[in-house]
C-alpha cells in the first residue's frame, strides 16, 4: 500500500473510486477542488493505493507555516476530508479498510506537513483507528434538515423564523430559480462579497471571479442551482447556491446585499429553496456546519437534527475547534460562509 500526491493524470481514477465511497459528495468533486486551487491557493489531492488501485483519497489546502507547510480542510465546506472506497462492503470489511488506510496515511501526513487537520464527513463515523495511533480528535456538528412540502418545512422552522419568512412574503418578497447566466453569477458574487465586507474582509480573502466560477461550474454540470429573493422594490437582495448528489442537497454558498435585506427575506429564501429541493426529490439538505455560535443560532432554527463529524489532526496540534479552524482559513474562504 502506498500514499502519494495525485496529479491530473489520476483524475479519472479519483472520480471512479469516489463514486464507490459512502462519504462521496460534491464537496470532493475535482472541478470544485481545481477551482479553489486556481483562485484561492494551493490544493493538494492525496491518494492511497493498494495493488495499483485507488482505495482512499483526501484533499485540502496547503499553506506556508514557519518555513514548513500546513494541510487543512477547505474552510468553506465544513467537512470533506478522508473518503474510503467502502460502498457495498460489509461493516467489518469497511472497518478493516479504514484501519489499513489510516495506518499508512497518517505517517505520510506527519512526514509531509508540520501541521495537518482534516474534517471527515459524518458517514466516516468511526474515529477509533485514528485514536489508536495517537491522532487528536475533535467533534463538530452540522445540521441536516429533513425536507417535505412547503407547509411541512414551514411548520418545522422555529416560530420566529416562520414569522420572518411570512412577513417578507406579505411585504412583497419574490423568489427566483435563476437562469445560469453571467448576470446571475455576478449577483451571487456581489452578495457574497458584501457579506465578506461585513466580516471585515476584502479582495484578498475572496478573489474576484471565484464565486462566479464555482456557480458556473456546478450549474453547468447539473449538480447545482442558484436562487435569489427580491424585495418589494424588485431588487435582488439575497442569493444562494445549492449543490446536490443522489443522497442529499447542500446549502453551499450565499450572501446578501448590505442595507437592502431584512432577516425576513433571508428566511423566505431558505424556505422557498428547501421547498424547491423537495419538489425535485431531495430528502434532506445539509446546511454545512453550525459550530460558530452566531451561525449555530441561525442554522438551528430550521430544526434539523445536529449530525456529528470528526476533525482529525496531528498529535500535539493546537485545538482545531471550528472557530479556530475558520480563523486559520479566513484568508481563503470564510467570506463565503452563509453568515448572512
C-alpha positions as CSV (number, residue, x, y, z in Angstrom):
1,X,0.0,0.0,0.0
2,X,1.3,3.5,-0.8
3,X,0.3,7.1,-0.4
4,X,1.1,9.8,-2.9
5,X,0.0,13.2,-4.2
6,X,-2.2,12.8,-7.2
7,X,-2.0,14.8,-10.5
8,X,-4.4,15.5,-13.2
9,X,-3.4,12.2,-14.8
10,X,-5.2,10.5,-11.8
11,X,-8.4,12.4,-12.2
12,X,-10.4,9.5,-13.8
13,X,-9.2,7.1,-11.1
14,X,-10.3,9.6,-8.3
15,X,-13.8,10.0,-9.8
16,X,-14.2,6.3,-10.3
17,X,-13.1,5.4,-6.7
18,X,-15.0,8.3,-5.2
19,X,-18.2,7.0,-6.8
20,X,-17.7,3.8,-4.7
21,X,-17.4,5.6,-1.4
22,X,-20.2,6.1,1.2
23,X,-18.6,9.5,2.0
24,X,-18.8,10.8,-1.6
25,X,-20.3,14.2,-2.1
26,X,-19.9,17.3,-4.4
27,X,-17.5,18.6,-1.7
28,X,-14.9,16.3,-3.0
29,X,-15.7,16.9,-6.7
30,X,-12.5,17.5,-8.7
31,X,-13.8,20.5,-10.7
32,X,-14.6,22.2,-7.4
33,X,-11.2,21.4,-5.9
34,X,-9.5,22.7,-9.1
35,X,-11.5,25.9,-8.9
36,X,-10.3,26.5,-5.3
37,X,-6.7,25.8,-6.5
38,X,-6.9,28.4,-9.3
39,X,-8.4,31.2,-7.3
40,X,-7.5,30.7,-3.6
41,X,-4.3,28.9,-3.1
42,X,-2.6,25.5,-3.4
43,X,-4.8,22.5,-3.1
44,X,-3.2,19.1,-2.7
45,X,-5.0,15.9,-3.6
46,X,-3.7,12.8,-1.9
47,X,-4.4,9.2,-2.9
48,X,-4.0,5.9,-1.1
49,X,-3.4,2.9,-3.4
50,X,-3.3,-0.8,-2.9
51,X,-2.0,-3.0,-5.8
52,X,-2.2,0.0,-8.1
53,X,-5.9,0.7,-7.3
54,X,-7.1,3.9,-5.5
55,X,-8.8,2.9,-2.3
56,X,-9.0,6.2,-0.5
57,X,-8.5,10.0,-1.0
58,X,-8.0,13.2,0.8
59,X,-7.8,16.8,-0.4
60,X,-7.1,20.1,1.3
61,X,-5.5,23.5,1.3
62,X,-1.7,23.7,1.7
63,X,-0.3,26.9,3.3
64,X,3.1,28.0,4.4
65,X,3.7,27.8,8.1
66,X,7.1,28.9,9.5
67,X,9.1,27.6,6.6
68,X,7.2,24.4,6.5
69,X,3.7,23.6,5.3
70,X,0.3,23.1,6.8
71,X,-2.6,21.0,5.4
72,X,-6.2,21.7,6.3
73,X,-9.8,21.1,5.1
74,X,-11.1,23.8,2.8
75,X,-12.9,26.1,5.3
76,X,-15.9,26.7,3.2
77,X,-17.0,23.1,3.1
78,X,-17.2,22.4,6.9
79,X,-16.1,18.9,6.1
80,X,-14.9,16.9,3.0
81,X,-11.9,15.0,4.4
82,X,-10.9,11.4,4.0
83,X,-13.1,9.1,2.0
84,X,-12.6,5.3,1.5
85,X,-13.8,3.0,-1.2
86,X,-16.3,1.2,1.0
87,X,-19.6,1.3,-0.8
88,X,-21.1,-2.2,-0.7
89,X,-18.7,-3.6,1.8
90,X,-19.9,-5.3,5.0
91,X,-19.2,-3.4,8.2
92,X,-16.3,-5.5,9.3
93,X,-14.6,-5.2,5.9
94,X,-15.1,-1.4,5.8
95,X,-13.6,-1.1,9.3
96,X,-10.6,-3.2,8.2
97,X,-10.2,-1.0,5.1
98,X,-10.3,2.2,7.2
99,X,-7.7,0.8,9.7
100,X,-5.3,0.0,6.8
101,X,-5.8,3.4,5.2
102,X,-5.2,5.3,8.4
103,X,-2.1,3.3,9.3
104,X,-0.3,4.3,6.1
105,X,-1.9,7.8,5.6
106,X,-1.0,9.3,9.0
107,X,2.7,8.7,8.8
108,X,2.7,10.2,5.3
109,X,1.0,13.4,6.6
110,X,3.3,13.6,9.6
111,X,6.3,13.5,7.3
112,X,5.0,15.9,4.7
113,X,3.4,18.6,6.9
114,X,4.4,20.3,10.1
115,X,0.7,20.6,10.9
116,X,-2.3,18.9,9.4
117,X,-6.0,18.7,10.2
118,X,-9.0,17.5,8.2
119,X,-12.7,17.1,8.9
120,X,-14.4,13.9,7.7
121,X,-17.9,13.5,6.5
122,X,-20.4,12.2,9.1
123,X,-20.5,8.9,7.1
124,X,-17.0,8.2,8.1
125,X,-18.2,7.8,11.6
126,X,-15.5,5.7,13.3
127,X,-12.7,7.7,14.9
128,X,-11.1,4.7,16.7
129,X,-8.5,3.9,14.0
130,X,-7.2,7.5,14.3
131,X,-7.3,7.4,18.1
132,X,-5.4,4.1,18.2
133,X,-2.4,5.7,16.6
134,X,-2.5,8.8,18.7
135,X,-4.3,11.4,16.5
136,X,-6.1,14.3,18.0
137,X,-9.9,14.0,17.6
138,X,-12.5,16.7,17.9
139,X,-16.2,16.5,17.5
140,X,-18.2,19.1,15.5
141,X,-21.7,19.2,14.1
142,X,-23.6,20.1,11.0
143,X,-27.4,20.2,10.6
144,X,-29.3,18.1,8.2
145,X,-32.8,19.4,7.6
146,X,-35.5,16.9,6.6
147,X,-37.4,18.1,3.5
148,X,-41.1,18.0,3.0
149,X,-43.8,20.1,1.4
150,X,-43.7,23.8,1.7
151,X,-46.2,23.7,4.6
152,X,-44.2,20.9,6.4
153,X,-40.9,22.8,6.1
154,X,-42.6,26.0,7.4
155,X,-44.1,24.1,10.3
156,X,-40.6,22.6,11.1
157,X,-39.0,26.1,11.4
158,X,-38.8,27.9,14.7
159,X,-41.7,30.3,15.4
160,X,-39.5,33.4,14.9
161,X,-38.1,32.1,11.6
162,X,-41.6,31.4,10.3
163,X,-42.7,34.8,11.3
164,X,-39.9,36.5,9.4
165,X,-40.4,34.4,6.3
166,X,-44.2,35.0,6.2
167,X,-43.7,38.7,6.9
168,X,-41.3,39.0,3.9
169,X,-43.8,37.3,1.6
170,X,-46.6,39.6,2.8
171,X,-44.5,42.6,2.1
172,X,-43.9,41.5,-1.5
173,X,-40.7,39.5,-1.5
174,X,-40.4,37.2,-4.5
175,X,-38.4,34.1,-5.2
176,X,-36.5,33.1,-8.4
177,X,-34.9,30.0,-9.6
178,X,-32.2,31.7,-11.6
179,X,-31.1,31.1,-15.2
180,X,-27.4,30.1,-15.5
181,X,-26.3,33.5,-16.8
182,X,-23.3,35.7,-16.1
183,X,-25.7,38.2,-14.6
184,X,-26.9,35.6,-12.1
185,X,-23.4,34.6,-11.2
186,X,-22.4,38.3,-10.8
187,X,-25.3,38.8,-8.4
188,X,-24.3,35.8,-6.3
189,X,-20.7,37.0,-6.2
190,X,-21.8,40.6,-5.3
191,X,-23.9,39.3,-2.3
192,X,-21.0,37.0,-1.2
193,X,-18.6,40.0,-1.4
194,X,-21.0,42.2,0.6
195,X,-21.2,39.6,3.3
196,X,-17.4,39.4,3.3
197,X,-17.0,43.1,3.8
198,X,-19.4,43.0,6.7
199,X,-17.0,40.5,8.3
200,X,-14.2,43.0,7.7
201,X,-12.6,41.1,4.8
202,X,-11.9,42.2,1.2
203,X,-10.5,41.1,-2.1
204,X,-7.6,39.2,-0.6
205,X,-9.9,36.7,1.1
206,X,-12.5,36.5,-1.7
207,X,-10.7,36.6,-5.1
208,X,-12.7,38.3,-7.9
209,X,-14.4,35.7,-10.1
210,X,-14.1,32.8,-7.6
211,X,-17.8,32.6,-6.5
212,X,-19.0,33.1,-10.1
213,X,-16.7,30.3,-11.4
214,X,-17.9,27.9,-8.7
215,X,-21.5,28.6,-9.6
216,X,-20.8,28.4,-13.3
217,X,-19.1,25.1,-12.9
218,X,-21.7,23.5,-10.7
219,X,-24.7,24.6,-12.7
220,X,-23.0,23.6,-15.9
221,X,-22.5,20.1,-14.6
222,X,-26.2,19.9,-13.5
223,X,-25.4,19.4,-9.8
224,X,-26.2,23.0,-8.6
225,X,-28.7,25.8,-8.8
226,X,-28.6,29.5,-7.9
227,X,-31.6,31.0,-6.2
228,X,-32.4,34.6,-5.2
229,X,-35.0,36.6,-3.4
230,X,-36.0,40.2,-4.4
231,X,-37.5,42.8,-2.0
232,X,-40.8,44.6,-2.6
233,X,-38.9,47.0,-4.9
234,X,-37.8,44.2,-7.1
235,X,-34.1,44.4,-6.1
236,X,-32.1,41.2,-5.7
237,X,-31.2,41.3,-2.0
238,X,-30.1,37.7,-1.1
239,X,-29.0,34.7,-3.1
240,X,-27.6,31.2,-2.6
241,X,-26.1,28.3,-4.5
242,X,-27.1,24.7,-3.6
243,X,-25.4,21.6,-4.7
244,X,-26.7,18.0,-4.6
245,X,-25.9,14.4,-5.2
246,X,-28.1,11.3,-5.0
247,X,-28.0,11.3,-1.2
248,X,-28.8,14.9,-0.2
249,X,-28.6,18.6,-1.1
250,X,-26.1,21.1,0.4
251,X,-26.8,24.7,1.2
252,X,-23.4,25.7,-0.1
253,X,-22.8,29.4,-0.8
254,X,-24.8,32.5,-0.1
255,X,-24.9,36.2,0.8
256,X,-27.0,39.3,0.9
257,X,-26.8,42.9,-0.1
258,X,-25.7,45.4,2.6
259,X,-28.5,47.7,3.7
260,X,-31.2,46.3,1.4
261,X,-32.1,43.0,3.1
262,X,-34.0,42.0,6.2
263,X,-33.9,38.8,8.1
264,X,-37.3,38.0,6.7
265,X,-36.1,37.9,3.1
266,X,-33.2,35.6,4.1
267,X,-35.6,33.2,5.9
268,X,-38.1,33.5,3.0
269,X,-35.4,32.5,0.5
270,X,-34.4,29.5,2.6
271,X,-37.9,28.2,2.9
272,X,-38.5,28.5,-0.8
273,X,-35.2,26.8,-1.7
274,X,-35.9,23.9,0.6
275,X,-39.4,23.5,-0.9
276,X,-37.9,23.5,-4.4
277,X,-35.4,20.9,-3.5
278,X,-38.1,18.6,-2.0
279,X,-40.2,19.0,-5.2
280,X,-37.3,17.6,-7.1
281,X,-36.9,14.5,-5.0
282,X,-34.3,15.5,-2.4
283,X,-34.9,14.1,1.1
284,X,-32.7,16.4,3.2
285,X,-30.4,19.4,3.0
286,X,-27.1,19.7,4.8
287,X,-26.5,23.3,5.9
288,X,-22.8,22.6,6.2
289,X,-21.8,23.3,9.8
290,X,-23.1,25.4,12.7
291,X,-20.2,25.4,15.2
292,X,-19.6,29.2,15.5
293,X,-22.3,30.4,17.9
294,X,-23.8,33.0,15.6
295,X,-24.0,30.5,12.7
296,X,-25.4,27.9,15.0
297,X,-28.1,30.3,16.2
298,X,-29.1,30.9,12.6
299,X,-29.0,27.3,11.3
300,X,-30.6,25.5,14.3
301,X,-33.8,27.4,13.7
302,X,-34.6,25.1,10.8
303,X,-34.9,22.3,13.4
304,X,-32.8,19.9,11.6
305,X,-31.0,17.5,13.9
306,X,-27.3,18.0,14.7
307,X,-25.2,15.4,13.0
308,X,-21.7,14.8,14.4
309,X,-18.5,14.7,12.3
310,X,-14.9,14.4,13.4
311,X,-11.8,16.6,12.8
312,X,-8.6,14.6,12.9
313,X,-5.3,16.4,13.5
314,X,-1.7,15.8,14.1
315,X,-0.8,14.7,17.7
316,X,0.1,17.7,19.8
317,X,-1.6,20.1,17.5
318,X,-3.4,23.2,18.8
319,X,-7.1,22.6,19.3
320,X,-8.9,22.8,16.0
321,X,-12.3,23.9,17.2
322,X,-14.5,25.2,14.4
323,X,-13.8,28.8,15.4
324,X,-10.0,28.2,15.3
325,X,-10.3,26.3,12.1
326,X,-12.2,29.1,10.4
327,X,-9.9,31.8,11.7
328,X,-7.0,29.9,10.2
329,X,-8.8,29.5,6.9
330,X,-10.2,33.1,6.9
331,X,-7.8,34.4,4.4
332,X,-9.2,31.9,2.0
333,X,-12.9,31.3,2.2
334,X,-14.7,32.5,5.4
335,X,-16.2,35.4,3.5
336,X,-18.3,33.0,1.6
337,X,-19.9,31.3,4.6
338,X,-23.6,31.9,4.9
339,X,-23.3,34.2,7.9
340,X,-25.8,36.5,6.3
